C-alpha cells in the first residue's frame, strides 16, 4: 500500500493530520521541512504540506520556494494546508498578502463541484487559523471562498494539486470528510 507523506512545516497540528489519516486507514510518514530530501516523492501515494507559524509576507520566501520546487515536477496528488496552500500558490505565481486575522470556525462557500468536496454540505464550516492569504495562481481553479479569505481553496487545472487555506485537521467531521476524499484522490483507500 502506498503511504501519504506529510511534510511537517513546524505546525502544532501535524499530529492531528496523522491521527485522522490513521483512523481513516491510511499509512503515513512524516518528514520535517528541515530534513526534506529531494527526488523521493514519485513512489508516494500522496503528499500533504502542513501549516506553519511562518508568515510568508514577513520573510524571505526564496528558501521555501526552493524547498518545494519538486511539487511542480511530480504527478502524485498534493494537498497544501494553510502555509502549504500558500506555498503551492506561490510556486505558480500567486502573491502572498497580509490579511485579516481569522482564528475560528467559519462557513466556506464551495464554488465548484470537485472530488475533494464530495459528501460535504453546501456551505461547510472549517476551522481557520491564519493572517495571510494568496491570490489565485496561474493554471488553478478557484474552488472555494469565504468572507474572510477570497481564495480559500484551489485546484490545478491539469494536475492533482490542491490547496486549502482552512485547516481540515481541526474541523471535525467536515475535515475528516475532506481528508478522506483526498485519500481517495490518492487511491490509497
Residue pairs with C-beta under 8 A, 6 or more apart in sequence:
1 27
1 45
1 188
2 27
2 43
2 44
2 45
2 46
2 186
2 187
2 188
3 26
3 27
3 28
3 29
3 44
3 45
3 188
4 21
4 26
4 27
4 28
4 29
4 44
4 45
4 46
4 47
4 48
4 183
4 186
4 188
5 28
5 29
5 30
5 31
5 41
5 44
5 46
5 47
5 48
6 14
6 17
6 18
6 21
6 28
6 29
6 30
6 31
6 47
6 48
6 50
7 30
7 31
7 32
7 33
7 36
7 47
7 48
7 49
7 50
7 84
8 14
8 30
8 31
8 32
8 33
8 50
9 33
9 49
9 50
9 51
9 52
9 54
9 83
9 84
10 32
10 33
10 52
10 53
10 54
11 50
11 51
11 52
11 53
11 82
11 83
13 50
13 51
13 129
13 167
13 169
13 170
14 30
14 50
16 169
16 170
17 48
17 50
17 81
17 169
17 179
18 28
18 30
20 169
20 175
20 176
20 179
21 28
21 179
21 183
22 28
23 176
24 176
24 179
24 180
24 183
24 189
25 189
26 45
26 183
26 188
26 189
27 188
31 37
33 52
33 67
36 67
38 70
39 70
41 47
41 70
41 74
41 76
42 74
42 75
42 76
44 76
45 76
45 77
45 186
45 187
45 188
46 76
46 77
46 78
46 79
46 182
46 183
46 185
46 186
46 188
47 71
47 74
47 76
47 77
47 78
47 79
48 78
48 79
48 80
48 81
48 84
48 182
49 68
49 71
49 78
49 79
49 80
49 81
49 83
49 84
49 85
49 87
49 88
50 81
50 82
50 83
50 84
51 81
51 82
51 83
51 84
51 129
51 130
51 167
52 82
52 83
52 84
54 64
54 83
55 98
55 131
55 132
56 64
56 83
56 86
56 87
56 90
56 96
56 132
57 96
57 97
57 98
57 132
58 98
61 90
61 96
64 87
64 90
65 87
65 90
65 91
68 87
68 88
68 91
69 91
71 78
71 87
71 88
71 91
71 161
72 91
72 92
75 159
75 160
76 160
76 186
77 160
77 161
77 162
77 182
77 185
77 186
78 88
78 160
78 161
78 162
79 116
79 162
79 163
79 164
79 182
80 86
80 87
80 88
80 89
80 161
80 162
80 163
80 164
81 163
81 164
81 166
81 167
81 168
81 169
82 129
82 130
82 164
82 165
82 166
82 167
84 163
85 134
85 153
85 154
85 163
85 164
85 165
86 94
86 96
86 132
86 133
86 134
86 163
86 165
88 137
88 154
88 161
88 163
89 96
89 134
89 135
89 136
89 137
89 140
89 151
89 154
89 163
90 96
90 134
90 137
91 137
92 137
92 138
92 139
92 140
92 156
93 137
93 138
94 134
94 135
94 136
94 137
94 138
94 140
94 151
95 134
95 135
96 132
96 133
96 134
97 132
97 133
97 134
97 135
98 131
98 132
99 130
99 131
99 132
99 133
99 148
99 149
100 131
100 148
101 130
101 131
102 128
102 129
102 130
102 131
102 148
102 149
103 128
103 129
103 130
104 127
104 128
105 125
105 126
105 127
105 128
105 171
106 125
106 126
106 128
106 146
106 147
106 148
106 166
107 123
107 124
107 125
107 146
107 147
108 123
108 124
108 125
108 126
108 144
108 145
108 146
108 152
108 153
108 166
109 123
109 144
109 145
109 146
109 152
110 117
110 120
110 122
110 123
110 124
110 143
110 144
111 142
111 143
111 144
111 145
112 141
112 142
112 143
112 144
112 155
114 143
114 155
115 181
115 184
115 185
116 143
116 153
116 155
116 162
116 178
116 181
116 182
116 185
117 124
117 143
117 144
117 178
117 181
118 177
118 181
119 177
119 181
120 174
120 177
120 178
121 174
124 171
124 174
125 171
125 174
126 164
126 166
126 167
126 168
126 171
126 174
126 175
126 178
127 166
127 167
127 170
127 171
127 175
128 146
128 148
128 149
128 165
128 166
128 167
129 167
129 170
130 149
130 165
133 149
133 150
133 151
133 165
134 151
134 163
134 165
135 151
136 142
136 151
136 154
137 154
139 156
139 157
139 158
140 154
140 155
140 156
140 157
140 161
140 163
141 154
141 155
141 156
141 157
142 151
142 153
142 154
143 153
143 154
143 155
144 152
144 153
144 164
145 151
145 152
146 152
146 166
149 165
151 165
152 164
152 165
152 166
153 162
153 163
153 164
153 165
153 166
154 162
154 163
155 161
155 162
156 162
160 185
162 182
162 185
164 178
167 175
168 174
168 175
168 176
168 178
168 179
169 175
169 179
171 178
180 189
183 189
